[in-house]
Amino acid sequence: MLPPTLSVIEFYAFAFNHLKYVHIPASVALIEDRAFMNNKLEMLRIEKNVFSIPHEAFHHNNLTRLILPENTQELQAEAFSDNPITEMPMLRVEDN
């Protein structure tokens, strides 16, 4: 679990690990490119303050389920490339 005071997840911060689940808290406002690439993520939940998912942020994982906030405004190129995604519900902002 990421700390609730974290505001920025930097380039490659968690890349090339063996993470299976990530819950990005509402304190995070920015995820930088390739922050979680090449892991083993199966599920991802992003809370309401991340408006843009950057280039290859979650590239090459095992994501089948994403939970994104409904106020997500941008998915950059290959943000979720090379993942077997089957489900992507939007999280209502007031549910956070």
FENPERA-V985578 format. One record per pair of residues at least 24 apart in sequence whose ideal C-beta (glycine too) atoms are under 8 Angstrom apart, sorted by the first residue. I is the first residue (numbers start at 1). J is the second residue. Records with the same first field share a line. If there is no record, write none. Layout:
BEGIN
I = J + J
END
This chain:
BEGIN
2 = 28
8 = 32
9 = 35 + 36
10 = 35
11 = 35
12 = 37
14 = 39
15 = 39
20 = 62
23 = 47
24 = 50
26 = 96
31 = 57
32 = 57
33 = 57
34 = 59
36 = 61
37 = 61
41 = 83
43 = 67
45 = 91
46 = 72
47 = 91 + 96
48 = 91 + 93 + 96
52 = 76
53 = 79 + 80
54 = 79
55 = 79
56 = 81
58 = 83
59 = 83
67 = 91
69 = 93 + 96
END
